[in-house]
């Protein structure tokens, strides 16, 4: 995977301006050491976690009482406690800036546009806080939102967090059962929904769905309807006791927001596992852990500073929304987009970047690949001069798409491929703005994160594939799972494989440059003849072919072994014939290895995905083996699963 030269290197001026450089100097003063480079700084950050996380708090200007202790039971996972005496409020840290400058800029495809200044955001949060208090919302109560990525959503979250209520959200494209599978477990006191949303130029009315959901949440004290399509009043009228957000705040005077001081470990968010193998697990994240991890990643790894204009293409059902919103704590303007990234065409996000002087462009690996395959070249059509960083996540970014970012989008940008998850609402491995970018590689482990790659025997391996682990506790570990009083589900999810070690479930490999390659999920790893193969290794080869739009790979139990089956969705007008099959096999054989070559290649019209856009290898594997998929509501296109059922090509 290595090349003789990096794709990009930061110049001396960029390194000097990077917040990571200033932080490194501060770390040298604190530690009494001199760091020769990022690897040296990272080593210190995991060896002396107390000094490191203390410095992050101070350097990033966290507002709150830090308390006298930084870490207790630091050798326990789970069980470690960071800043056990601290008191702080998440919303207070995000609402520190005031003025008429943009706090939020919103685009709902080409159908809606809104700007909200810092003062306007503060005023709306103040009024919403009073609405919540008027119905008795207290610390620990749950506020659930089925909302688009729009300013009202951000304001409602901040109002909930200011009181100490626990926020949980999903996107409005979830089906009724999918929403209830999530929110039904956490017994919310407030439910927030829109009248509808725009997607692909079409207005999607969700008022009936919102009413049906509200009727099945018996703990609700308040239902709020956000106006997106212009039908909020009618939608609210169909739900007993509901009001529009505009109506609810109309009688409220603006006053300074009050912030409830809370323990570091107080619950802030409830996020959900993908739920493709059963009812989603409710993952509870802490106030202090989420804040501290996000400001570290934003300031030091993403280089975000006051006045930056930060974008991530995400829905409110993906952890990247939570990550994006924390950008307010750095004084950044959030650029929010809701809808299809290809309406009215594939340039819409680059139009947004050009028009709003975007400095941080965040998206998915799938989007970058789709832009490349559509033949778009924003480098030639848009002014992207303000963009410093292009970030990619959601799935491994292929080497070809690494190259395309520099050839087709921007020649001088820090390309930060990042990976972590809903489980930690943050990253294990991500960008390092002072280091080179090598093709196909994530630059390094996050500061304070004792990341390693282990073999099946629990031994560290280099230049060899293994399990991605974290060997020491970190602040953004979940508080636990909802309705898991003895912690058994939490322990089983991450600590069963290796005792007292976080095993994340990614199949990974260190590179010669100290970077990492993610080869896919461990539970989707292929094992033909007992040899472990990451699915991403196959995708990286086959998706280079212009005839293939996308691919999905599984291991099929067959003849007392496992054989590799590759499903491909051909590009428009392409037929999977014998010649194309031969070229696919040759590409995989030469680009990966003979062991990676699939035993069967099958064309399908569609590939199932989760709501956050990730392909669902496990669900397809279940269908192929004739087993039920337990929670199809987690999928954006569950009907696609039927394309994989009882295929004649897989019977022999």
C-alpha positions, 0 to 999 in steps of 0.5 A: 500500500506504500508509495515512495512519496506521500500524496501531501505534506504540510509546508512549514507555514501550515505546520507553524499555524496548526494548533497541534504545534502550539499544543505540542510546545505546551506539552513539552513545558508540562512534561519537561520533555522534548518531542521529536514528532507526533509519534513521540507526543502520542506516546507521552499522551498515553503514558501520562494520561493524567497530565495529557487530559489535564492539558487538553482541558486547559488548552481547549478552554473547557468551561467548568470546575475541573476538580482536584482529581483527573483519573481514578481506577485508570487501569480498569476497563470498564471502571476508570473515572476521569475528572470524578470531582468535575462539574460542567455543562455541555451547552455552556461550552458550546454557547460561549460565543455571542454576536451577529456572526453566523453560528449556523448556516442551513441548506435543505437541498435547493428548497430551504435556506436559513442563517442563525447568528450566535445571538439568535441561537442563544435566544432560541435556546433560552426560549426552548429551555423555558419550554422544557422547564415548563413541563417539568424536564429535569436532569436525566430526563430524555428528549427524543428527536426524529429530526432533519439536520437543521438549526431547530435540531441544534437549538433543541439539543442545546436547550436539553443539555443546558438542563442536564436532560439526555438527548437522543436523535434519529433522522426522519427517514426512519420507519415508525418501527425503527423509531420506536425500537430506539425511543421506546426503550428510553422512555422520553419525556419530550418528542420533537419531529418535523412536518416533513423533509425534502429528499431528491427534490420531493417533499416527504410528509411525516406528520402521520408517522410523527402522530403514530409514534407520539401515541406509542410513547406513554411517558411524553409530556410535550410534543414539538413540531418543527416547520420545514415544509410549511405544514407544521401547524397542521401536523401539530393539530393532529397530535394531542397536546402538540404545538409547533416550535414557533408557537411554543416559544412565542410567549417566552421572553429572551433571557440568559440561558442558565446552565446546570452544573453536572458531573463529568460522567452525567449522561448527555447522549443516547446513541444506537447500534446499527440494529441489523442483527437485533433491537438496537443497543442504547449507548449512553455517552457522558457530558464531560467525556464527549466534550473533552474528546471532541474539542481534542479532535476538533482543535488538535487533529482537525485544526478547527479554530474560532471563525472556521466554517465547518461542514460534515454531511450527516443525518441526525441518526449518525454520530457524525452529527453529534461530532459536528455540533461540538464544533460550536465549542471552538467558535466555528460556524456550522454549515448544515445540509439536509437532503440528497447530496446529489440533488439537483446534481453531484455539485451541490455540496461543492456549491455550498463549500464555494458559496460559504467559504467552507474551511472543513469539508467532511463527508463519507468515503461513498460520496467521494467514490460516487463523485469520482465515478460520476466524472465530476472534477470540482477542482476545475469547476469550483473555488475551494481555496478556503478548504484546509481539510477534507475528511472522510469516514463511514467506511474505508477510503480506497487508495484510488479515492485518496488519489482522486481527492488530490487530482479531482477535488483540491490539490492542497488540502489535508485529507483526513480519513478518520475512523471510530464509531457510535460506540465512542462517539468519536475516533480511535484513528484520524488525521494529523495535520502536521504529518504527511498523507500516504495513499490508502492510510489513516495518519495515526492514532488519536492523542490519548488513545492507546490504540494497537493491533493484536493477533488472536493471541493478544500479541501486538503485530506490525505490518500484519492484520489483526484486531483494533484494540485500545489498551487503556481507558479514555474519557469518551468510553460509554457510561454504559448501555441503557437498561443494562443494570449489571453491565453484562451487555456493555462488557460483552460488546467490547471486553469479552474478547480480551480482558480489560481491553477495548476490542473495537471490532475492526480488522486493521493493520499498522503501516510502515509510516505509523499509519493504519489501514482499516480492512473492514469489520471483524465480524464481516471478515472472510475466512476461506481456508482459515485465512482472514481477509478484510472485505475492504481489500476486495472492494478497493480492487473491484470498485476501481473498474468503471463498470462496477458501481459498488460491491458487497462481499460475504463468506458463504458456508459451503462444503465444510469451508467458507467461500468468498461470494462477491455481489456487484451492482454494475454501472448503468447499461453494463451487464455482468458477462463472462468477460467482465467476470474474468476482468474482475477476478484478474483485478482482484488477483493482481491487486490483492492476492489469489486468496481474495478471488471470489468463488462466485460473482453475482450481479444485483440491482441494489445493495442494502445499506444502513440509514447512515449509508454503510453497506450491510454485509452481515444482513446479506450473509444472514439472508444468503444462509436462510436466516432471518434479519432481525431488524430490517428497520435499521436499513435505508432500503430493506427491500434490497435484501430480497435480491439475495434470497435463494439465489441459484448461483449459490446453490452449487 
